[in-house]
Each structure stands twice: as structure tokens, then as C-alpha cells.
Amino acid sequence: MIRSVLFSLLIAFTTITSPFMTSATAAEAKTVVLDVPGMTCKFCPITIRKALKKVPGVIDAKADFGTKTATVTYDPAKTNIEALTNATKNAGYESTLKK
């Protein structure tokens, strides 16, 4: 019984505080677009997105097969563009910052 009450309180606290934590991070976030010319199939974006989301400080990552790009929103205090391009490289996809 006590365990259930504690778990419920933990869930309620997380639900209440998470929008505030996301807002603070989003205010400081940067968004960049990476060119990823090595995408050859519709499944490549899934691999790229997963690799980018594993980088500490990445808030969101999307990859698009049609444009062969990845759009990444990240916290510059926790990561940088070099870490993002290294993540795609380690996943098998060279990338560069889109000019």
C-alpha cells in the first residue's frame, strides 16, 4: 500500500515538473541541419536519428531521406556539432554542417 502511494506521488511529481524542465532546456537550445549524403534507403534515417538521440544533450533529432539531412536540436552546454557528426559517422554515415 505504501509502495503504491509513493509510486503515485513520484508519477505526479514527474508529470508536473517535466514541462518546466523541457521549457528551460528548449529556451537554451540550438538547432542545426546536417547534410548526410550517405543515406541510401528509407531505413537510414532511423539509424541516424537513433545515433543522434544517444548523444548527451540532444533534445530532438529528425532525419529525412528525401533531403538527405538530419535536423538536431541540442543543448550547446552539453554537446557540440563535432559530437553530432561523430555520432552519425560512428553509425556509418558521414555528415557535415549544412551551410
N, C-alpha and C positions, 0 to 999 in steps of 0.2 A: 504494500500500500504506500509506504513512504517512498519507495523507489519510483512508483508511478507518479506521485506528486512532484518529486524532484525532476523527473524527466519532463513532465508537462511544463514546469517553470522554466527549464532550460530551453525548450522549444519556443515558449512565449517570448523569452528574453532575446533569443536569436532572431525571431521574426520581427520584433520591434526595433532592434538595433541595426540589423543588416541594411535597410535602406539608407540610414545615416552614414554608415561606413562606406557604402558604394558611392554616395554623393561626394564625399570628401575626396575619394580617390579619383573619381571622374573629373573633378574640378582641376586637378593637377595633371591629368593625363595628356599624353601626346598621341597623335595618330599619324602613322606613316604608311606609305604604299610601297611594297617591294615588287620588283619585276622578278618573276620566276619562270624563265623561258623553258625549263626542262619538263614542264607539265605535258604529258603525252596522252593522258586518258582522263576520263571523268572521275576516277578514284584518287588521282594525285592530290586534289585539293583536301581530301580527308586526311591524308598523311601529313601534309604541310600544316594544316590547321591544328592537328593534334600535337605536332612537334613544337609549334609556336606557343600553344597554350601551356606547355610544360615549363616554359621559361619563367622563372620567378619575376613577378612584376607585370606580366602580361595580363591585361584586363579582358581583352577580347581579340579574337583573330578570325578572319574570314579569308578564304582563298577562292578564286574564281578561275575556272578552267578556260572560259571564253576569252578573258583578257590576259590570262597567264600572270595574274597578280595576286598578292596577299595584302590585305589591309589589317594593320595591327594597331590596337590601342594599348598603350602601356604606361607605366609609371616610370618617368625618367630617373627618379631617385633610386629605383631598384634594378633597372636594366638599361641597355642601350642598343643602338642599331647593330653594332657588331655582334652582340649576343643573339639578336634575332636572325641575322644572316648565318651565323654559325649553327643555329638550330635547324634551319632549312638545309644547310649543307650536310649536317650530320644525318639528316633524314634522306639524303640522296638528291637534293635539289639545290643547286647553286642559286643564289639570289643577290640582288643589288638594290639599293635605294632608288626608287623611281624618281627621275628628275622632272 
